[in-house]
Amino acid sequence: MVPSFDNTETAFAYKSSKQLKNARLLLNSMHYPWLVALGTRLTPFVLKTGLPVKNLIRKTIFNQFVGGETLEETKEVCNTLASYNVQVILDYGVEGKENEESFDHAAEEFINVINYASSQPGIPFISIKVTAIARFGFLETMNSAPRLRSGIHDHEDEMEEQDRVYDRMYRICEAAAEKNVGVLVDAEESWIQDPVDKLVIDMMSIFNKEKPVVYNTIQLYRHDRLQFLKMSHRIARQKQFKMAVKLVRGAYMEKERKYAADNGNPSPIQPDKESTDRDYNTAVQYCMENISDIALIVASHNEESCMLAAQLLIDKGLPHNHHHVHFSQLYGMSDNITFNLAKDGYSVSKYLPFGPINEVIPYLMRRAQENTSVSGQTGRELSLINKELKRRKIS
Ligand SMILES: Cc1cc2nc3c(=O)[nH]c(=O)nc-3n(C[C@H](O)[C@H](O)[C@H](O)COP(=O)(O)OP(=O)(O)OC[C@H]3O[C@@H](n4cnc5c(N)ncnc54)[C@H](O)[C@@H]3O)c2cc1C
């Protein structure tokens, strides 16, 4: 049966009416772009001054989008989700650190998260960012210099830096393979993405021989990525490993356009939303057509794309919870998709970040901006919450 995403009783069964009203208040405040812009600018600064705003952040945007400050604190959310057959992608949400010590520390944290995930039911994946274990500037250099992209270096220090990044990534993927936990590598800005892709494909070729362990992320808001998906698949076939992908539209659209304009480059972003949607759905179709050798995560809040993937499973006579097809939405968004898919037996998760408030601010800022700029999405969330509150006879 094709799922319906309109059932708000299923979607919000895990939330009390008080929690729903808080979510409504927060989403309503995100309707004001000037408020989000002001908050985005001021929050990192205010946190640094030591003013007592942490509690306010914790009770509002943090609670809506983040699982807790520590791994242990995520337990409550994970247990609640598990009781509705919703799984979890755990995300240690630290971003933007720029020294070797913090990269080593992040690699150890990722391995801790893998060990933790393997000890809990319902956490089949963790997510990582290569920028948590590698210097952004180094990735930028690797991306822009063809000499370096070929893997040949004439600077001893860069070779050593590359070895250290490779070693961290290898240890994370090795631990994941041992513990049977999938590692989803996030896609980031296009001007560092080539070396990230290369690293992930290297890891896939080592650890995905038998089953999918390492997943790359493909951003279909880039006009070159559908072709990249097909090329990656070809490489996987040639090298005989399982291709594993998380399909997303992409989270850095405005930043990408500005970077391209500032540098006099053509924008890597699709000309319009329709083109992004078309490529996203074509990518879903391509993966489903090759589902015996591609493992797919439909990471989206777009109802049409999620419906398409569910429909294709049905059309092909495959089980809803086919071991190569998984759906995921961010924690705090699109519960109507997640919980209705879970109720119909599909394999689905919430992407759940955790970390100290100061550290997850960049993630929270992206969520705030996304909920402002994707006006349709916030409107949809709000109307579903209002519908459910009305059903519960609460104003
Ligand atoms: C589980 C999960 C993991 C994620 N991981 C990543 C990740 O690793 N890297 C990453 O970058 N993002 C990631 N995202 C975020 C994702 O890229 C999107 O920003 C977000 O999910 C919104 O897209 P959507 O598919 O839900 O659908 P929709 O709400 O239908 O689409 C909104 C998206 O469409 C695109 N878009 C909007 N307007 C235009 C336009 N005018 N022209 C062209 N394109 C347009 C943008 O990408 C925008 O975010 C992840 C999302 C999820 C759910």
The ligand as an ORCA input file, in Angstrom:
! r2SCAN-3c Opt
* xyz 0 1
  C      18.715     12.722      6.462
  C      19.226     13.953      5.782
  C      20.586     14.093      5.563
  C      21.077     15.236      4.914
  N      22.414     15.352      4.646
  C      22.860     16.390      3.892
  C      24.206     16.455      3.460
  O      25.043     15.578      3.746
  N      24.591     17.524      2.705
  C      23.696     18.511      2.330
  O      24.092     19.440      1.605
  N      22.421     18.464      2.742
  C      21.976     17.439      3.506
  N      20.655     17.397      3.875
  C      19.768     18.570      3.630
  C      19.168     18.516      2.239
  O      20.200     18.719      1.320
  C      18.091     19.580      1.986
  O      18.585     20.859      2.299
  C      16.811     19.416      2.717
  O      16.518     18.089      2.995
  C      15.666     20.041      1.904
  O      15.435     19.333      0.694
  P      14.275     18.244      0.523
  O      14.698     17.122     -0.332
  O      13.849     17.853      1.886
  O      13.062     18.880     -0.263
  P      12.431     20.238     -0.662
  O      12.017     20.943      0.567
  O      11.417     19.921     -1.688
  O      13.577     21.044     -1.408
  C      14.283     22.116     -0.889
  C      15.635     22.060     -1.540
  O      15.519     22.224     -2.970
  C      16.638     22.935     -3.473
  N      16.145     24.185     -4.072
  C      15.288     25.082     -3.517
  N      15.094     26.148     -4.330
  C      15.862     25.926     -5.435
  C      16.103     26.679     -6.614
  N      15.528     27.862     -6.824
  N      16.962     26.171     -7.518
  C      17.558     24.969     -7.339
  N      17.365     24.208     -6.238
  C      16.526     24.679     -5.284
  C      17.554     23.199     -2.278
  O      18.471     22.140     -2.215
  C      16.590     23.156     -1.097
  O      17.236     22.809      0.120
  C      20.162     16.261      4.492
  C      18.794     16.078      4.704
  C      18.311     14.945      5.314
  C      16.839     14.803      5.470
*
